[in-house]
Amino acid sequence: MLKIAVVGATGLVGAKMCQVMEEYGLTDIQLLPVASSRSIGKEIRFAGNSYTVMPVEEAISACPDYAIFSAGASASLQYAPLFAQKGCTVVDNSSAWRMKPEVPLVVPEINIDTVKDSDRIVANPNCSTIQMVMALFPIHKAYGIKRLVISTYQSVSGSGIKGLQQLENEEKGIESPVKAYPYPIHRNILPHGGDFDEKGYTTEEAKLVNETRKILQDNTINITATVVRVPVEGGHSEAVNVETRKPFELADIRKGIAAMPGVAVVDDPARNLYPMPIYAHEKNEVFVGRIRRDDSVENGLNLWIVADNIRKGAATNAVQIVAELAKRRG
């Protein structure tokens, strides 16, 4: 029986990870739910049983086979190596390990093969990166990607409970005691995701650049991004302009995207069919639509990409990694 620790089990993503494990049939396990001190001793339900939330030190001592982290970068940097020293494989959902050269950055449908049996820390990419590379991978494989211009429309759930509470409070006309954003998000949009650097870009925009290159294993792709936070509870949307290295037929692009595991094409403008966050809610697939040529540039293409950021953008991707590695390792 596998032992699986979920670090951050009572949080928005951690709770979804437990739910997705049930959906994927990862139920014949010993669950070790871990959370901060204020949640220790609470009971959570999993696969029809009750489990008591424990401190992280207790989970480390239990020597789990896998630990799925959704507790922030600082907690991951502190505790992931301690799990790894016990022979545990950590799948981390924070930004702590993603760009370290020795750590695989994994979307299972694309590059699970980059994880070696000796790897003890595996990084889950940023939510916006995951959904985008799922759509881009078949294009890059067939034609090579020369340049990407990315605009994201990210929901408040990407900022966790604080973001959801701020939007809900503002909708009700209530002052939020703790805010995720420096300005109102209700009836507003913020061109601001993460912290600004000296060039005027944000950390969320840098993730889209750096993580995409690492996952697609091509540092020559030119990428620029603008991240925008919108007053939507859940589901991230992206307008992605692609310039390929080789010419393509649009019909072949559609076929390639549709054949990608975990991707669904929803693209019939004549019937007003296109991906939307409300459509992607509680689904694991990445939805792609508005597939059309960009005639302003040679080999240009426009895509509209939508996914549930808490599921495929975080929990589902992490659980898929664990499921694939557990199957491989027997």
N, C-alpha and C positions, 0 to 999 in steps of 0.2 A: 504494500500500500504506500503510495506516494505521500510525502509530507509537503504541503505547500503553504508557505507563509504569505499573507497579504499585508504589507506594511502600509498603513493608511486605510485600513479596512472600513472605517466609519465615514470616510470622506466621500465626496461626490463620485470620483472615479473609482476609488477602492470598492465601494458598495456595488458599482456596476461591474467591476471585475469579478466579484463573487457571483453575481447574476449570470454573467456570460460564461463562467466556468460551468455552471449548472446546465446552461443551454448547449454547451459543447460536450456534455457528458463527462466532464472531469469532476465526478461526484464521489467516486470510490477512493477518497483521499482522507488524510488527516489534515484538516484545515487549522492553521495557526493564525488567527486574526490579531493584528498588532495595530495599536493606535497611540495617540499621545496620552499623557498622564490623566487628563480629564475624562478620557473614555475607558480607561482600564477598569475591568470588572463588569462592563456592560455586556449584554447578551446579544448576539446576532444569529439569525437563522440562515442555515445553508443546507440544501439538499434534505430538508425535513428534520434536521437536527439543530440543537442550540449549541453555540460555541461562545466561550467567555473571552473577551478581549484581553490580551496579555501585554506586558511590557516587552519592548524589543529584545532586551537581554535574555528573557525567558525563551523567546523564539530562536535566538541564536544558539542557545544551549541545547535546544531540541534537535539541532542539526537537520533542518529540512532539506529536501532534494532541490526545491525551487523556492525562491522568494520574489514575489512581484511587488515592486515598490511604486507607490504613488503618494509620497510624503514630502516632496520638495527636494531641491538640489542639495541643501546643506545636510539634511538627514541622510540622503543617499551617500554623499561623500564620507560621512562619518561611519555609517553602519554597513553599507554594501560590502566593503572589504572584509568586515568581520564575519559576515555570512560566507563570503567566498573562501575565507581561510578554513571554514568547516567543510569545504567541498560542495557547498550549495551553489547552484547557478542562479544568479540574480538577473531579473529582467526589470530594468529601471525606466520609469516613465518621465523622469526629470531631464533637465538639460545637462546634468552633472558630467556624464560620461560620453555624450554623443560624438563629440569631435576629437576624442582621444584616439590616436591612430591605431592603438592595439585593441580597441573595443569595437566589435561589430555593431553597426547601426542597421536595424533589420526591419524590413517589411516582408513577411514570409512568402508572399506570392512572387516576390522579386529576387530576394537574395538570402534566403535561409541557409544556403550553402556556404555563406561566409562565416558561419559559426562553427568553430572547431570543437571537438569533444573536450578539449582542455580549457576552453573559454569559460570563465566563471562570472563574468559580467557582460551582459548584452544590453544595448541601449534601444529603447523605443523612441522613434523619431517624434518630432513635434506634430501635433494634430493636423495642421495645415499642410505640412510636407507630405504626410502619409497619403492623404486623399489625392494630392496632386500627382505624386510619382506613380500612383496606381494607374492613372489615366495616361501619363507620359511614357511609361516604360515600353509599351509596344511600339510607340512612335519612335522613340530613341533607338530601339533595337533594329527597326526596319530602315530608318532614314537618317538617323543621327540628328541630335538637336544642337543647333548653332546658338540660338538665343531665346530667352524667355523674358516676357514682361508680365509680371504677376500683380493683380490687384485682389486683395482678399476682403471679404465681408464677414467678419467673425462674430459669432454670438457671444452673449455675456457669460454663458456657461463655461467658456474658455478661461474665464477669470475665477472659476470655482463658485462656492456658495456666496462669497461676497458680491460677485457680479450679479448673480441671480437676485439676491436680496436687495441690492441697490435699485435694479430695474423695477422690482415688485413694489418697493416702498415709494419710488417716484411715481409710479402709475397710480398709487393710492393717495399721493400727496403727503406722504410721511417722510420726515427727515431721516436719512440713514445714519445710524450711530457710527458705523464703519463703512467707508466707501472704497470701492475697487478702482474708481476713476476720479480724476480731478474736476470733472464737469458732469452735469446731468447726462444720462444715457437715454432716458425716456424722451421720445420725440427729437432725438439728436443722433448724430454719428460723430465718432472721434477718430481722426487719422493718427492713431497712437496705440501701439501694441508693444509693451515692454518699456525699456529705458532707451533714451536717445543717446547716440554716440556723437563724437566730435564732427562727423560728416553730416549729421542730421538724419541718419537712418536709425531705426529702432532694433532692439535685440530680436524681436519677432521677425523682422525683415531679414536680418542676418541669418537666422535659422533657415529660412527658405532658400537662401543662396547656398550656404555651406552644406546643409544636410542633403539637398538635392544632388549636388555634385558628388558627395560621398556615396549615396545610395546607388546612383546611376554610374558610379565609377568613371566619371569624366570631369576633370577639373578645367577643361577647355570651354565648357558651356558658359556663355555670357548670360548673367541673370540680374535683373533688377526687380525690386518688389516694393509695393506700398500696402501696408496693413491697416485696415479700417475696422473699428468696432461698431457694430450696429445693434439697435434695440430689438434683438431677436433672442428668445430664451435659449434655444439649442439649434445646432446645425451651422456649419461653416460653409460659405460659398466663395467661389473663386472665379474670376475672369482671367484666363491665361492665354496670352498671345505667344504663339510658337513659331519660330523660324527654323526649318529643317535644313540639313546639309544637302540632302538629295531631293529631287522632285518627287511628288507623290500624286496619286489619284485619290480624290476625296472618298470614293467608295471603299478603297482599300484601307484608308484611315479608319472609317467607321467599322469595317470588319475587324480590324486589328484591336480596336478598343473594346468592341463587343465580345471578342474572344478572350479577353483578359479575365482570369478568375477573380471574382469579387467585385467586378465592375458591371454596371447595367447602363445601357444607353437608353435615354429617354429624350427623344429628339424628333418631334413632329410639330413644327411651328404652325402648320395649317390647322391643327386641332388644339393649338395652345398647350402642347405638351412639352415640358422642359423641367429640369430638376429644380426643386425648391426645398428649403429646410423643413417645411411642414410635411413634405413627401418623404424625406429621408429619416424622419423622427423614429427612433427605436429600431432602425434597420442597420445591418452590418455592411451593406453594399456601399460602394462609391457610385454616384450617379453622374453621368456625363451627357450634356446636351448642347444646343446651339453650336453644333459642329459646322464650321463654315470656313471657306478660304478668306485669307486676308490679302486682297489684291494690291495693297499698297507696298508690298515687299515680295521679293522672289521667295517661293516656297513658304508662304505665310499661312498660318492657321489660327483660328480662334476657338477656344473651348470654354464651356461653363461647367464647373465641377462642384458638386455638393455632397456632403456626407454628415452624418451624425458624429460630431467631434468627440463626444464622450465614449461612443462605441468604437468604430473603426479608427478614429483619431486617437484613441487611448486604450480603453479596456480591452476591446476585441483584439486589437493587434497584439497586445501583450499576452493575452491568453492563447492566441494562435501560436505565438513563439513557443510558449511552454508546451502546448499540445504537440507541436512538431518535434521539439527536442525530446520529449518523453517517448514519443513513438520511435524516433531514431535510436535512442539509447536503450530501448526495451525496458 
